[in-house]
Amino acid sequence: MKLGVNIDHVATLRQARYAGSLHLPNAEPLLLPAAAACELAGATGITIHLRADRRHIQDQDAFELRSAIRTKLNLEMGNTPEILAIAVRLRPDEVCLVPENRQEITTEGGLDAAGQEAALMPTIRALHAAGIRVSLFVEPAPVQVEAASRLGADMVELHTGAFANAAGLAADAELDRIRAAAIQAHGLGLQVNAGHGINYENVAQLHSVPHLEELNIGHSIVSRALFTGMERAVKEMLAAMARPHPARMFIPA
Ligand code: PXP
């Protein structure tokens, strides 16, 4: 499994102090060294979400990262004409289309690919015409995976938020949905990625999901980086990804 690190929250911290004065030389923390540390630690990509309200990543960040990063740039974006025009100029390696709602703290659900086919089709075509691979961030549900395939997406990113927030049997049930969606997506020729709410503990359980190529992880890595530094936080996540979950022991009643 490969790791894309979402560095939005490095920008969140900068914006908390410098949103109105980004031109100042002391506006920190800087995104470029954060991305470089992720790459040095072995991340295979850098992910950013350019939101309509620009609450963290700014347009200039995206363009500076585009020229600085050495791995690949994955741009998460809502399906709006404004952000699409920027994406076509930016030329990230990949775009992940996500639902976006101004009130949310983070991306809440998956994209309703099945319900929005007509609106998504021209965007996906425009991104493909610009040479950008396209992923759809969808719930692990058969109708959404089918729609992603019909729409000609290259990848799906399966939303792991419900799995991450569940415990015990409920988490197992969510994992079953993710597994089934991964098998379905792979069978349809889609690359299978996953993301949202993945942390150093629950990541091991994703070993039981077949065909998983890449994880996109942000909050837990940036949180750990406050204590360990970014490079070590990414290395520790890569180590956690390489360690399968020990098989559950059967305890007779
Ligand atoms: N993948 C997508 C599509 C997202 O929107 C996000 C959150 O920005 C993530 C992954 C990363 O989620 P987290 O910050 O919970 O690791």
Boltz pocket constraint, residues with backbone or C-beta under 6 A from the ligand:
constraints:
  - pocket:
      binder: B
      contacts: [[A, 6], [A, 8], [A, 49], [A, 76], [A, 96], [A, 98], [A, 106], [A, 107], [A, 137], [A, 157], [A, 194], [A, 195], [A, 196], [A, 197], [A, 198], [A, 216], [A, 217], [A, 218], [A, 219], [A, 220]]
      max_distance: 6.0
